[in-house]
Amino acid sequence: MHLINLSALMLSQIKESTAYIQSRTKVQPSIGIILGTGLGGLVKEIEIIDEINYEDIPNFPVSTVESHSGKLIFGRIGGKNVVAMQGRFHFYEGYTLQQVTFPVRVMKLLGIERLFVSNASGGVNPDFEVGEIMIMNDHINLFPGNPLIGKNIDELGPRFPDMSDPYDQEMIDKAAAIAKELGIRVSIGCYAGLTGPTLETPSEYKYVRTIGADAVGMSTVPEVIVARHMSIPCFAISIITDLGVPGKIKKVSVQDVIEVASRQEPKMTQIMKELISSI
């Protein structure tokens, strides 16, 4: 009975948040966007129609990270109606994985058909350089759990969702072609999601590389799992802000991460804008 109540409560909260947002904007988004650390510049490209503070939305978490704003942005970019999260939530802030991914559930009920995600990450592929732009084609979930644990909400998706194509191949191919046309170097690779908030030790970097990842970060994986549970195609792009490669590991501050991400962000924005236009 307790499990049934929890499941029903979450669904009613998702619907309550959605109803509130719909009372505040007439925009019906077809695309959802989640912007990562130092990567909020895409918002400047959006023809903004409405903004809603997270703290005003019933049941919504509020971002506690300094570099993350706390707003839902509604508007148009590349000829499409979009909703953008300016500021995301992380497991290391003390939220559950269900809370971290709650906004993705709400976006689905708002009508999104695709999800675009950006993040800053550490590179473990020895071929990478600081500032590398990596299009994600797979991920490894190293979080101590999964946002789908608990009674399944059948109204949103199946009990055992297939994850053989976490990132949409058609969008990956289009983005790679767009980057080539724009003369922007991109790599394609696998991202490992860890909890943070500590950056990795040299042995942890080595472990992540050994199990098949090209980059490591503290986000994205939970959101994509939940999006795929609801059959939303996903596209994710990562900016490599530091290196976890033997001989290239240096002490890094959050400010360093933000600085590199902000420097490369215009290129990432160009790719995402053109990709949204092409869909």
MIGUTI-51849 format. One record per residue (C-alpha): residue number from 1; y negated, x, z; residue in three letters; chain. Coordinates in steps of 0.05 Angstrom, whole numbers, always signed. Layout:
REM residues N
 num  north   east     up residu chaine
 NUM      Y      X      Z    Ala      A
...
END
This chain:
REM residues 279
 num  north   east     up residu chaine
   1     +0     +0     +0    Met      A
   2    -47    +57    +18    His      A
   3    -36    +90    -51    Leu      A
   4    -49    +24    -87    Ile      A
   5   -113    +14    -48    Asn      A
   6   -138    +84    -64    Leu      A
   7   -125    +75   -138    Ser      A
   8   -158     +7   -139    Ala      A
   9   -218    +34   -100    Leu      A
  10   -229    +91   -149    Met      A
  11   -226    +44   -209    Leu      A
  12   -276     -3   -176    Ser      A
  13   -323    +56   -160    Gln      A
  14   -319    +80   -232    Ile      A
  15   -336    +10   -256    Lys      A
  16   -393     +3   -205    Glu      A
  17   -424    +69   -228    Ser      A
  18   -417    +49   -301    Thr      A
  19   -449    -18   -289    Ala      A
  20   -508    +14   -253    Tyr      A
  21   -519    +65   -310    Ile      A
  22   -515    +10   -362    Gln      A
  23   -569    -28   -324    Ser      A
  24   -614    +34   -330    Arg      A
  25   -605    +51   -404    Thr      A
  26   -592    +16   -470    Lys      A
  27   -562    +79   -501    Val      A
  28   -488    +71   -518    Gln      A
  29   -463   +143   -523    Pro      A
  30   -407   +164   -570    Ser      A
  31   -408   +236   -545    Ile      A
  32   -407   +264   -474    Gly      A
  33   -433   +334   -459    Ile      A
  34   -423   +377   -396    Ile      A
  35   -469   +437   -391    Leu      A
  36   -449   +499   -352    Gly      A
  37   -485   +554   -313    Thr      A
  38   -547   +578   -350    Gly      A
  39   -529   +534   -409    Leu      A
  40   -576   +475   -401    Gly      A
  41   -617   +492   -463    Gly      A
  42   -580   +441   -506    Leu      A
  43   -620   +388   -469    Val      A
  44   -683   +413   -505    Lys      A
  45   -650   +393   -571    Glu      A
  46   -636   +322   -547    Ile      A
  47   -686   +268   -565    Glu      A
  48   -686   +242   -493    Ile      A
  49   -689   +167   -484    Ile      A
  50   -669   +159   -410    Asp      A
  51   -655   +204   -351    Glu      A
  52   -619   +183   -287    Ile      A
  53   -614   +227   -225    Asn      A
  54   -544   +235   -198    Tyr      A
  55   -567   +216   -128    Glu      A
  56   -588   +147   -154    Asp      A
  57   -519   +131   -184    Ile      A
  58   -471    +96   -136    Pro      A
  59   -409   +138   -119    Asn      A
  60   -434   +198   -158    Phe      A
  61   -428   +268   -128    Pro      A
  62   -491   +310   -124    Val      A
  63   -492   +382   -149    Ser      A
  64   -502   +434    -94    Thr      A
  65   -508   +494   -140    Val      A
  66   -579   +521   -149    Glu      A
  67   -572   +534   -223    Ser      A
  68   -548   +463   -238    His      A
  69   -597   +405   -244    Ser      A
  70   -572   +337   -225    Gly      A
  71   -585   +288   -281    Lys      A
  72   -551   +246   -333    Leu      A
  73   -590   +251   -398    Ile      A
  74   -585   +197   -451    Phe      A
  75   -611   +206   -521    Gly      A
  76   -596   +229   -592    Arg      A
  77   -576   +295   -622    Ile      A
  78   -549   +309   -691    Gly      A
  79   -556   +235   -708    Gly      A
  80   -509   +215   -650    Lys      A
  81   -520   +178   -585    Asn      A
  82   -502   +225   -528    Val      A
  83   -497   +227   -452    Val      A
  84   -506   +297   -423    Ala      A
  85   -491   +321   -353    Met      A
  86   -546   +369   -335    Gln      A
  87   -509   +401   -277    Gly      A
  88   -435   +395   -264    Arg      A
  89   -392   +393   -202    Phe      A
  90   -343   +446   -178    His      A
  91   -282   +446   -133    Phe      A
  92   -313   +504    -93    Tyr      A
  93   -370   +459    -71    Glu      A
  94   -320   +422    -28    Gly      A
  95   -308   +364    -75    Tyr      A
  96   -238   +340    -90    Thr      A
  97   -214   +347   -162    Leu      A
  98   -220   +271   -168    Gln      A
  99   -294   +275   -149    Gln      A
 100   -306   +334   -196    Val      A
 101   -279   +293   -254    Thr      A
 102   -308   +226   -233    Phe      A
 103   -366   +231   -284    Pro      A
 104   -317   +240   -341    Val      A
 105   -283   +175   -321    Arg      A
 106   -351   +141   -322    Val      A
 107   -369   +171   -390    Met      A
 108   -305   +140   -418    Lys      A
 109   -326    +71   -394    Leu      A
 110   -395    +83   -423    Leu      A
 111   -361    +90   -491    Gly      A
 112   -355   +164   -507    Ile      A
 113   -305   +183   -560    Glu      A
 114   -309   +259   -554    Arg      A
 115   -325   +308   -498    Leu      A
 116   -363   +374   -507    Phe      A
 117   -361   +425   -451    Val      A
 118   -395   +492   -440    Ser      A
 119   -385   +545   -387    Asn      A
 120   -399   +617   -367    Ala      A
 121   -338   +659   -355    Ser      A
 122   -311   +729   -343    Gly      A
 123   -275   +762   -401    Gly      A
 124   -207   +793   -391    Val      A
 125   -191   +806   -464    Asn      A
 126   -204   +881   -475    Pro      A
 127   -234   +865   -544    Asp      A
 128   -290   +823   -513    Phe      A
 129   -361   +846   -500    Glu      A
 130   -412   +819   -452    Val      A
 131   -446   +760   -487    Gly      A
 132   -384   +743   -528    Glu      A
 133   -380   +670   -548    Ile      A
 134   -310   +642   -541    Met      A
 135   -286   +576   -569    Ile      A
 136   -230   +551   -524    Met      A
 137   -164   +532   -555    Asn      A
 138   -123   +527   -492    Asp      A
 139   -127   +534   -416    His      A
 140    -85   +552   -355    Ile      A
 141    -94   +509   -293    Asn      A
 142    -96   +556   -232    Leu      A
 143   -131   +505   -188    Phe      A
 144    -89   +486   -126    Pro      A
 145    -76   +417   -154    Gly      A
 146    -89   +370   -211    Asn      A
 147   -141   +314   -215    Pro      A
 148    -85   +265   -236    Leu      A
 149    -45   +274   -172    Ile      A
 150    -39   +207   -136    Gly      A
 151    -22   +138   -161    Lys      A
 152    -37   +134   -235    Asn      A
 153    -92    +87   -259    Ile      A
 154    -54    +56   -317    Asp      A
 155   -118    +24   -343    Glu      A
 156   -145    +94   -358    Leu      A
 157    -85   +131   -384    Gly      A
 158    -10   +146   -378    Pro      A
 159    +26   +174   -317    Arg      A
 160    +49   +236   -356    Phe      A
 161     -4   +254   -408    Pro      A
 162    +15   +304   -462    Asp      A
 163    -25   +368   -460    Met      A
 164     +1   +403   -522    Ser      A
 165    -68   +397   -555    Asp      A
 166   -119   +402   -498    Pro      A
 167   -174   +423   -547    Tyr      A
 168   -184   +388   -614    Asp      A
 169   -162   +434   -670    Gln      A
 170   -206   +400   -723    Glu      A
 171   -268   +412   -680    Met      A
 172   -246   +484   -666    Ile      A
 173   -240   +497   -741    Asp      A
 174   -306   +464   -757    Lys      A
 175   -342   +503   -702    Ala      A
 176   -313   +569   -726    Ala      A
 177   -336   +553   -797    Ala      A
 178   -406   +534   -772    Ile      A
 179   -411   +599   -733    Ala      A
 180   -392   +638   -794    Lys      A
 181   -445   +603   -836    Glu      A
 182   -497   +617   -782    Leu      A
 183   -476   +690   -777    Gly      A
 184   -456   +682   -704    Ile      A
 185   -395   +721   -680    Arg      A
 186   -345   +678   -642    Val      A
 187   -276   +689   -614    Ser      A
 188   -222   +637   -601    Ile      A
 189   -182   +642   -537    Gly      A
 190   -151   +615   -474    Cys      A
 191   -189   +602   -409    Tyr      A
 192   -159   +605   -339    Ala      A
 193   -190   +559   -287    Gly      A
 194   -193   +586   -216    Leu      A
 195   -227   +555   -154    Thr      A
 196   -280   +608   -138    Gly      A
 197   -330   +615   -108    Pro      A
 198   -311   +689   -104    Thr      A
 199   -309   +728   -169    Leu      A
 200   -241   +758   -183    Glu      A
 201   -213   +823   -156    Thr      A
 202   -189   +875   -207    Pro      A
 203   -117   +856   -193    Ser      A
 204   -133   +782   -203    Glu      A
 205   -166   +798   -270    Tyr      A
 206   -104   +837   -289    Lys      A
 207    -59   +778   -268    Tyr      A
 208   -100   +728   -308    Val      A
 209    -95   +772   -370    Arg      A
 210    -20   +783   -360    Thr      A
 211     -6   +709   -359    Ile      A
 212    -42   +699   -425    Gly      A
 213   -115   +684   -413    Ala      A
 214   -175   +714   -449    Asp      A
 215   -227   +690   -400    Ala      A
 216   -231   +663   -329    Val      A
 217   -279   +614   -296    Gly      A
 218   -287   +560   -243    Met      A
 219   -295   +496   -283    Ser      A
 220   -276   +459   -347    Thr      A
 221   -200   +453   -336    Val      A
 222   -203   +392   -289    Pro      A
 223   -253   +355   -334    Glu      A
 224   -211   +367   -396    Val      A
 225   -147   +345   -361    Ile      A
 226   -180   +279   -343    Val      A
 227   -211   +270   -412    Ala      A
 228   -143   +281   -445    Arg      A
 229   -111   +232   -396    His      A
 230   -159   +181   -427    Met      A
 231   -145   +205   -499    Ser      A
 232   -214   +235   -508    Ile      A
 233   -213   +294   -558    Pro      A
 234   -246   +356   -526    Cys      A
 235   -286   +416   -550    Phe      A
 236   -304   +473   -503    Ala      A
 237   -343   +536   -512    Ile      A
 238   -351   +594   -463    Ser      A
 239   -402   +651   -458    Ile      A
 240   -371   +715   -431    Ile      A
 241   -422   +738   -379    Thr      A
 242   -383   +796   -349    Asp      A
 243   -319   +835   -360    Leu      A
 244   -256   +838   -318    Gly      A
 245   -226   +893   -361    Val      A
 246   -201   +958   -328    Pro      A
 247   -256  +1011   -332    Gly      A
 248   -309   +958   -348    Lys      A
 249   -311   +920   -283    Ile      A
 250   -380   +922   -249    Lys      A
 251   -410   +886   -190    Lys      A
 252   -440   +821   -214    Val      A
 253   -488   +771   -182    Ser      A
 254   -498   +698   -201    Val      A
 255   -566   +719   -228    Gln      A
 256   -532   +768   -276    Asp      A
 257   -487   +712   -300    Val      A
 258   -545   +665   -311    Ile      A
 259   -585   +719   -348    Glu      A
 260   -529   +734   -399    Val      A
 261   -513   +660   -408    Ala      A
 262   -587   +643   -420    Ser      A
 263   -594   +700   -470    Arg      A
 264   -534   +676   -512    Gln      A
 265   -545   +602   -500    Glu      A
 266   -589   +589   -563    Pro      A
 267   -530   +611   -607    Lys      A
 268   -482   +565   -570    Met      A
 269   -532   +508   -575    Thr      A
 270   -537   +518   -650    Gln      A
 271   -462   +515   -658    Ile      A
 272   -455   +453   -615    Met      A
 273   -514   +417   -648    Lys      A
 274   -486   +430   -718    Glu      A
 275   -416   +410   -696    Leu      A
 276   -441   +344   -667    Ile      A
 277   -480   +331   -732    Ser      A
 278   -417   +343   -774    Ser      A
 279   -373   +293   -737    Ile      A
END
